[in-house]
Amino acid sequence: MKKLLLVGMTVIGIFFLSACASTPTYLIELSDGVVYEAKTKPIFDKDTGFYTYIDKDGKEVMIKGDIVRIKQK
């Protein structure tokens, strides 16, 4: 019975680890070299000239578009 429980817990653990690993992370590099990490792909708004994204803490952030370089991690 203990072996079955151990195997079940191992399978569940692997499932959760693989789900976390599949989430893409975006790096937002500013022209001055500062790098920010984003959970979501930054979206550029042509009307305002700003990128909007969700940071690693879950907060919505806006950055002026002409100082940004986007990289996918």
mmCIF file of the C-alpha atoms, coordinates in Angstrom:
data_MODEL
# 
_entry.id   MODEL 
# 
loop_
_atom_site.group_PDB 
_atom_site.id 
_atom_site.type_symbol 
_atom_site.label_atom_id 
_atom_site.label_alt_id 
_atom_site.label_comp_id 
_atom_site.label_asym_id 
_atom_site.label_entity_id 
_atom_site.label_seq_id 
_atom_site.pdbx_PDB_ins_code 
_atom_site.Cartn_x 
_atom_site.Cartn_y 
_atom_site.Cartn_z 
_atom_site.occupancy 
_atom_site.B_iso_or_equiv 
_atom_site.pdbx_formal_charge 
_atom_site.auth_seq_id 
_atom_site.auth_comp_id 
_atom_site.auth_asym_id 
_atom_site.auth_atom_id 
_atom_site.pdbx_PDB_model_num 
ATOM 1  C CA . MET A 1 1  ? 0.000  0.000  0.000   1.00 0.00 ? 1  MET A CA 1 
ATOM 2  C CA . LYS A 1 2  ? 2.846  2.405  0.822   1.00 0.00 ? 2  LYS A CA 1 
ATOM 3  C CA . LYS A 1 3  ? 4.470  1.728  -2.565  1.00 0.00 ? 3  LYS A CA 1 
ATOM 4  C CA . LEU A 1 4  ? 1.245  2.588  -4.382  1.00 0.00 ? 4  LEU A CA 1 
ATOM 5  C CA . LEU A 1 5  ? 0.921  5.825  -2.415  1.00 0.00 ? 5  LEU A CA 1 
ATOM 6  C CA . LEU A 1 6  ? 4.561  6.732  -3.135  1.00 0.00 ? 6  LEU A CA 1 
ATOM 7  C CA . VAL A 1 7  ? 4.136  6.065  -6.870  1.00 0.00 ? 7  VAL A CA 1 
ATOM 8  C CA . GLY A 1 8  ? 0.942  8.131  -6.937  1.00 0.00 ? 8  GLY A CA 1 
ATOM 9  C CA . MET A 1 9  ? 2.578  11.078 -5.163  1.00 0.00 ? 9  MET A CA 1 
ATOM 10 C CA . THR A 1 10 ? 5.569  10.895 -7.510  1.00 0.00 ? 10 THR A CA 1 
ATOM 11 C CA . VAL A 1 11 ? 3.350  10.970 -10.605 1.00 0.00 ? 11 VAL A CA 1 
ATOM 12 C CA . ILE A 1 12 ? 1.381  13.937 -9.245  1.00 0.00 ? 12 ILE A CA 1 
ATOM 13 C CA . GLY A 1 13 ? 4.612  15.787 -8.409  1.00 0.00 ? 13 GLY A CA 1 
ATOM 14 C CA . ILE A 1 14 ? 6.031  15.246 -11.888 1.00 0.00 ? 14 ILE A CA 1 
ATOM 15 C CA . PHE A 1 15 ? 2.763  16.447 -13.418 1.00 0.00 ? 15 PHE A CA 1 
ATOM 16 C CA . PHE A 1 16 ? 2.862  19.711 -11.451 1.00 0.00 ? 16 PHE A CA 1 
ATOM 17 C CA . LEU A 1 17 ? 6.539  20.315 -12.211 1.00 0.00 ? 17 LEU A CA 1 
ATOM 18 C CA . SER A 1 18 ? 6.024  19.802 -15.938 1.00 0.00 ? 18 SER A CA 1 
ATOM 19 C CA . ALA A 1 19 ? 3.062  22.207 -15.941 1.00 0.00 ? 19 ALA A CA 1 
ATOM 20 C CA . CYS A 1 20 ? 5.181  24.936 -14.365 1.00 0.00 ? 20 CYS A CA 1 
ATOM 21 C CA . ALA A 1 21 ? 8.041  24.405 -16.784 1.00 0.00 ? 21 ALA A CA 1 
ATOM 22 C CA . SER A 1 22 ? 5.864  24.931 -19.846 1.00 0.00 ? 22 SER A CA 1 
ATOM 23 C CA . THR A 1 23 ? 4.951  28.548 -18.983 1.00 0.00 ? 23 THR A CA 1 
ATOM 24 C CA . PRO A 1 24 ? 6.943  30.921 -21.206 1.00 0.00 ? 24 PRO A CA 1 
ATOM 25 C CA . THR A 1 25 ? 8.807  33.768 -19.557 1.00 0.00 ? 25 THR A CA 1 
ATOM 26 C CA . TYR A 1 26 ? 9.600  36.999 -21.347 1.00 0.00 ? 26 TYR A CA 1 
ATOM 27 C CA . LEU A 1 27 ? 12.546 39.237 -20.618 1.00 0.00 ? 27 LEU A CA 1 
ATOM 28 C CA . ILE A 1 28 ? 12.040 42.933 -21.208 1.00 0.00 ? 28 ILE A CA 1 
ATOM 29 C CA . GLU A 1 29 ? 15.328 44.727 -21.649 1.00 0.00 ? 29 GLU A CA 1 
ATOM 30 C CA . LEU A 1 30 ? 15.407 48.501 -21.554 1.00 0.00 ? 30 LEU A CA 1 
ATOM 31 C CA . SER A 1 31 ? 17.834 50.574 -23.586 1.00 0.00 ? 31 SER A CA 1 
ATOM 32 C CA . ASP A 1 32 ? 19.828 51.333 -20.396 1.00 0.00 ? 32 ASP A CA 1 
ATOM 33 C CA . GLY A 1 33 ? 20.400 47.591 -19.775 1.00 0.00 ? 33 GLY A CA 1 
ATOM 34 C CA . VAL A 1 34 ? 17.826 47.023 -17.005 1.00 0.00 ? 34 VAL A CA 1 
ATOM 35 C CA . VAL A 1 35 ? 15.987 43.699 -17.451 1.00 0.00 ? 35 VAL A CA 1 
ATOM 36 C CA . TYR A 1 36 ? 12.487 42.864 -16.197 1.00 0.00 ? 36 TYR A CA 1 
ATOM 37 C CA . GLU A 1 37 ? 10.783 39.460 -16.210 1.00 0.00 ? 37 GLU A CA 1 
ATOM 38 C CA . ALA A 1 38 ? 7.188  39.110 -17.447 1.00 0.00 ? 38 ALA A CA 1 
ATOM 39 C CA . LYS A 1 39 ? 4.664  36.270 -17.147 1.00 0.00 ? 39 LYS A CA 1 
ATOM 40 C CA . THR A 1 40 ? 2.763  37.379 -20.241 1.00 0.00 ? 40 THR A CA 1 
ATOM 41 C CA . LYS A 1 41 ? 3.935  38.473 -23.661 1.00 0.00 ? 41 LYS A CA 1 
ATOM 42 C CA . PRO A 1 42 ? 4.136  42.274 -23.731 1.00 0.00 ? 42 PRO A CA 1 
ATOM 43 C CA . ILE A 1 43 ? 1.499  43.841 -25.989 1.00 0.00 ? 43 ILE A CA 1 
ATOM 44 C CA . PHE A 1 44 ? 2.293  47.097 -27.785 1.00 0.00 ? 44 PHE A CA 1 
ATOM 45 C CA . ASP A 1 45 ? -0.465 49.717 -28.012 1.00 0.00 ? 45 ASP A CA 1 
ATOM 46 C CA . LYS A 1 46 ? 0.141  51.894 -31.085 1.00 0.00 ? 46 LYS A CA 1 
ATOM 47 C CA . ASP A 1 47 ? -2.177 54.629 -29.804 1.00 0.00 ? 47 ASP A CA 1 
ATOM 48 C CA . THR A 1 48 ? -0.331 55.186 -26.516 1.00 0.00 ? 48 THR A CA 1 
ATOM 49 C CA . GLY A 1 49 ? 3.160  53.992 -27.524 1.00 0.00 ? 49 GLY A CA 1 
ATOM 50 C CA . PHE A 1 50 ? 3.429  51.760 -24.432 1.00 0.00 ? 50 PHE A CA 1 
ATOM 51 C CA . TYR A 1 51 ? 3.941  48.046 -23.848 1.00 0.00 ? 51 TYR A CA 1 
ATOM 52 C CA . THR A 1 52 ? 1.623  46.415 -21.311 1.00 0.00 ? 52 THR A CA 1 
ATOM 53 C CA . TYR A 1 53 ? 2.430  43.124 -19.563 1.00 0.00 ? 53 TYR A CA 1 
ATOM 54 C CA . ILE A 1 54 ? 1.919  41.190 -16.323 1.00 0.00 ? 54 ILE A CA 1 
ATOM 55 C CA . ASP A 1 55 ? 5.083  41.003 -14.212 1.00 0.00 ? 55 ASP A CA 1 
ATOM 56 C CA . LYS A 1 56 ? 6.266  38.022 -12.170 1.00 0.00 ? 56 LYS A CA 1 
ATOM 57 C CA . ASP A 1 57 ? 4.281  39.279 -9.137  1.00 0.00 ? 57 ASP A CA 1 
ATOM 58 C CA . GLY A 1 58 ? 1.010  39.418 -11.114 1.00 0.00 ? 58 GLY A CA 1 
ATOM 59 C CA . LYS A 1 59 ? 0.868  43.214 -11.470 1.00 0.00 ? 59 LYS A CA 1 
ATOM 60 C CA . GLU A 1 60 ? 0.050  44.977 -14.734 1.00 0.00 ? 60 GLU A CA 1 
ATOM 61 C CA . VAL A 1 61 ? 2.936  47.171 -15.924 1.00 0.00 ? 61 VAL A CA 1 
ATOM 62 C CA . MET A 1 62 ? 3.221  49.732 -18.722 1.00 0.00 ? 62 MET A CA 1 
ATOM 63 C CA . ILE A 1 63 ? 6.577  50.743 -20.227 1.00 0.00 ? 63 ILE A CA 1 
ATOM 64 C CA . LYS A 1 64 ? 7.276  53.321 -22.939 1.00 0.00 ? 64 LYS A CA 1 
ATOM 65 C CA . GLY A 1 65 ? 7.803  51.427 -26.185 1.00 0.00 ? 65 GLY A CA 1 
ATOM 66 C CA . ASP A 1 66 ? 10.830 53.273 -27.566 1.00 0.00 ? 66 ASP A CA 1 
ATOM 67 C CA . ILE A 1 67 ? 13.114 52.090 -24.725 1.00 0.00 ? 67 ILE A CA 1 
ATOM 68 C CA . VAL A 1 68 ? 12.148 48.387 -24.800 1.00 0.00 ? 68 VAL A CA 1 
ATOM 69 C CA . ARG A 1 69 ? 13.734 45.266 -26.308 1.00 0.00 ? 69 ARG A CA 1 
ATOM 70 C CA . ILE A 1 70 ? 11.697 42.032 -25.877 1.00 0.00 ? 70 ILE A CA 1 
ATOM 71 C CA . LYS A 1 71 ? 13.302 38.580 -25.567 1.00 0.00 ? 71 LYS A CA 1 
ATOM 72 C CA . GLN A 1 72 ? 11.686 35.217 -24.866 1.00 0.00 ? 72 GLN A CA 1 
ATOM 73 C CA . LYS A 1 73 ? 13.544 33.201 -22.228 1.00 0.00 ? 73 LYS A CA 1 
# 
